[in-house]
Each structure stands twice: as C-alpha cells, then as structure tokens.
Amino acid sequence: MLIVHSDGFGQFQHDNATPHASRVATKWLQEHTSDFRHFHWPPKSPDMNIIEDIWDALLYVVEKRSPPLRASMDLLTALQDSWCEFPSGYL
C-alpha cells in the first residue's frame, strides 16, 4: 500500500465476503492498520465497486461467442477483445 500510495492516503475496502473475513485476512489487516485506512462495509455489499458488473458483462459477451472457446489462450484473447470493445462510457 505504501508503494502505491506513498502519500499515506491509501484506502482499503472489501465486502466482508468469507475469504476477505478469514482469520488470516483479518489478522493481516490488524497487523497493517497503520499502513492505510480500512473502510468497513456491510457483508457482501453490492455497492462496493463495479468489478462484479464488469466481470458479468465480460462473461456474457464471451459466452455468446461462436464457436465456443476451447483453449485458455482463446479465452484470454476473447476477454481482451471484449474489454477493448466496451464503450468508453460503460466504465
């Protein structure tokens, strides 16, 4: 966090999903509380950020491709192409 936000204004937020609230994650957050501000959100809050919406949109576009993707490199290429085709106002 200090590398990315060397000004000391780094902020960390998560949605308290099970992996984010695990003992290991909770312990790490407690040990590093002086490195950044930590926002507390309700569990699985849909207002967290738009990444799930973007993943859903990418998944929808990639699943519609014909013929179906067979290799992991095809999937990577399809995701990259789909990302580039999003209208600039979408994000």
Summary of the structure (lengths in Angstrom):
residues: 91
radius of gyration: 17.7
end to end distance: 24.2
largest distance: 51.1
contacts: 174
relative contact order: 0.12
helix: 40%
strand: 7%
